[in-house]
Amino acid sequence: MGKLRVALISGGWSREREVSLKSGQNVYDNLDKDKYDVKTYDPSRDLLRLIEESKDLDLALLFLHGKKGEDGSIQGLLDLLNLPYVGSGVLASALAMNKVVSKELYRFSGLNVPNEMVFFRNQDIDPAHILSALGKPVVIKPVEEGSSIGLSICSTRGDIVKAMKDAFAISSEVMFEEYINGREVSCGVIGNREPEALPVIEIIPQEKYRFFSYTAKYEPGASQEICPAQISSDAYKKVQSFAIKAHCLLGCRGFSRSDMIVTAQEVYILETNTIPGMTENSLFPLAARTAGLSFCNLLDRLIELAFED
């Protein structure tokens, strides 16, 4: 039997391009070349080549992050090309990328979520009303961005005005969210119809970072990542059950990673990532490794799942 012909897709057009390229490189370095014949594609320059060569490929490994990569766009193209791919399809990708829609689904299904208000660009927005309704501080984030890009935590009207300007420069729709004071955790899920939760990770950014920001995520040593998380047994099980429920609710396939806040009383889900980072410092490979799955074997498993249906 010949090698599987794989298209490794990373880079793209989003603000997370550099992280995507690092994910792609780490994946390339760890793929078993005795099993896979790997070609690399950066859609920002290789899209036509990918389309032309798709008939000679067996599978696409998608490690694009952010817009036009994690939102269903590239997934739709691959569906049209009849090229199977690792990860979630068009609908699940689009649902998870939109924080407003995904939160409504979480809430409807009984998962705990922070309260929020949502505004569009050019609407009249009163910072005082937002602080009165949601309390201090308030979290401000673009509706369709990842890696905490454009996210701010604000306690004053002046800070809100500046954060709004920054967020609306990125997105036409911005969410103002209740701040939940608790422990930041993340839980990966692997599987299709019968997904399994990986060990929970607690994230503790250095004191200079107020939250798990873009820099705190990707700068080596900027955050302490404890796996398995040292939280209560009940909270641990709840985080894992929330992650599995979110994965199934959104219709995710292959893998996902959900971010949450754990307080003394409750667990709150924030969002679900359908293409978790795969860099050397990323959370998903750490959780898999803690579960006894090497990065090379993790990639094999994701490829198996892509063909399961």
Backbone hydrogen bonds, N-H to C=O, Kabsch-Sander energy under -0.5 kcal/mol:
donor,donor_aa,acceptor,acceptor_aa,energy
4,L,35,K,-2.6
6,V,4,L,-0.8
6,V,37,D,-2.6
7,A,59,L,-2.8
8,L,6,V,-0.6
8,L,39,K,-3.3
9,I,7,A,-0.7
9,I,61,L,-2.9
10,S,8,L,-0.6
10,S,41,Y,-2.1
12,G,10,S,-0.8
17,R,14,S,-1.4
20,S,16,E,-2.4
21,L,17,R,-2.5
22,K,18,E,-1.8
23,S,19,V,-2.5
24,G,20,S,-2.8
25,Q,21,L,-2.4
26,N,22,K,-2.3
27,V,23,S,-2.4
28,Y,24,G,-2.6
29,D,25,Q,-2.5
30,N,26,N,-1.1
30,N,27,V,-0.6
31,L,27,V,-1.3
31,L,28,Y,-0.5
33,K,31,L,-0.9
35,K,32,D,-1.7
36,Y,32,D,-2.0
37,D,4,L,-2.8
38,V,36,Y,-0.8
39,K,6,V,-2.8
41,Y,8,L,-2.6
45,R,42,D,-2.6
46,D,42,D,-3.2
47,L,43,P,-0.8
50,L,46,D,-2.5
51,I,47,L,-2.2
52,E,48,L,-2.6
53,E,49,R,-2.3
54,S,50,L,-0.9
54,S,51,I,-0.5
56,D,53,E,-1.9
57,L,54,S,-1.8
58,D,5,R,-2.8
59,L,5,R,-1.5
60,A,84,P,-2.1
61,L,7,A,-3.6
62,L,60,A,-0.7
63,F,9,I,-2.7
63,F,61,L,-0.7
69,G,66,G,-1.4
70,E,66,G,-3.3
76,G,72,G,-2.1
77,L,73,S,-1.5
78,L,74,I,-2.4
79,D,75,Q,-2.1
80,L,76,G,-2.0
81,L,77,L,-1.7
82,N,79,D,-1.2
83,L,78,L,-2.5
86,V,60,A,-2.3
93,S,89,G,-2.0
94,A,90,V,-2.4
95,L,91,L,-2.7
96,A,92,A,-2.5
97,M,93,S,-1.8
98,N,94,A,-1.3
99,K,97,M,-0.9
99,K,143,V,-2.2
102,S,95,L,-0.5
102,S,98,N,-2.5
103,K,99,K,-1.7
104,E,100,V,-1.9
105,L,101,V,-1.9
106,Y,102,S,-2.6
107,R,103,K,-2.9
108,F,104,E,-2.5
109,S,105,L,-1.7
110,G,107,R,-1.3
111,L,106,Y,-2.4
117,M,176,F,-2.7
119,F,174,V,-2.4
121,R,172,S,-2.6
123,Q,120,F,-1.8
125,I,123,Q,-0.6
130,I,126,D,-1.8
131,L,127,P,-2.5
132,S,128,A,-2.1
133,A,129,H,-2.3
134,L,130,I,-2.8
135,G,131,L,-1.9
138,V,154,C,-3.0
139,V,177,E,-3.1
140,I,152,S,-3.0
141,K,175,M,-2.4
143,V,173,E,-2.4
145,E,142,P,-0.6
149,I,146,G,-2.0
151,L,148,S,-1.7
152,S,140,I,-2.4
154,C,138,V,-2.8
160,I,156,T,-2.1
161,V,157,R,-2.3
162,K,158,G,-2.0
163,A,159,D,-2.6
164,M,160,I,-2.9
165,K,161,V,-1.8
166,D,162,K,-2.1
167,A,163,A,-2.7
168,F,164,M,-3.0
169,A,165,K,-1.0
170,I,167,A,-1.1
171,S,167,A,-2.3
174,V,119,F,-2.8
175,M,141,K,-3.0
176,F,117,M,-3.6
177,E,139,V,-3.5
177,E,175,M,-0.5
178,E,115,N,-3.2
179,Y,137,P,-0.9
180,I,178,E,-0.5
181,N,179,Y,-0.6
182,G,180,I,-0.8
183,R,262,V,-2.9
184,E,203,I,-0.5
185,V,260,M,-2.5
186,S,201,I,-2.3
187,C,258,S,-2.5
188,G,199,P,-0.5
189,V,256,S,-2.8
190,I,196,E,-2.6
191,G,254,G,-2.7
196,E,190,I,-2.7
198,L,188,G,-3.1
201,I,186,S,-2.7
202,E,226,I,-2.6
203,I,184,E,-2.8
204,I,202,E,-0.5
204,I,224,Q,-3.1
206,Q,222,A,-2.6
209,Y,206,Q,-2.4
210,R,208,K,-0.5
213,S,211,F,-2.3
217,K,213,S,-2.1
218,Y,214,Y,-1.7
219,E,215,T,-2.5
222,A,219,E,-2.4
224,Q,204,I,-2.9
225,E,223,S,-0.5
226,I,202,E,-2.7
226,I,224,Q,-0.6
227,C,225,E,-0.6
229,A,200,V,-2.2
231,I,229,A,-1.4
236,Y,232,S,-2.7
237,K,233,S,-2.4
238,K,234,D,-2.0
239,V,235,A,-2.7
240,Q,236,Y,-2.1
241,S,237,K,-2.3
242,F,238,K,-2.7
243,A,239,V,-2.3
244,I,240,Q,-2.1
245,K,241,S,-2.4
246,A,242,F,-2.7
247,H,243,A,-2.1
248,C,244,I,-2.3
249,L,245,K,-3.0
250,L,246,A,-2.3
251,G,247,H,-0.6
252,C,247,H,-2.8
254,G,191,G,-0.6
255,F,253,R,-2.0
256,S,189,V,-1.8
257,R,273,N,-1.9
258,S,187,C,-2.4
259,D,271,E,-2.5
260,M,185,V,-2.7
261,I,268,Y,-2.5
262,V,183,R,-2.6
263,T,261,I,-0.5
263,T,266,E,-3.0
268,Y,261,I,-2.8
269,I,112,N,-2.7
270,L,259,D,-3.0
271,E,259,D,-1.1
273,N,257,R,-3.1
274,T,272,T,-0.5
282,S,279,T,-1.3
286,L,282,S,-1.0
287,A,283,L,-2.5
288,A,284,F,-2.4
289,R,285,P,-2.6
290,T,286,L,-2.2
291,A,287,A,-1.6
292,G,289,R,-1.5
293,L,288,A,-2.9
294,S,292,G,-0.6
298,L,294,S,-2.6
299,L,295,F,-2.2
300,D,296,C,-1.8
301,R,297,N,-2.3
302,L,298,L,-2.3
303,I,299,L,-2.1
304,E,300,D,-2.1
305,L,301,R,-2.2
306,A,302,L,-1.5
307,F,303,I,-0.9
307,F,304,E,-0.8
308,E,305,L,-0.8
309,D,305,L,-0.5
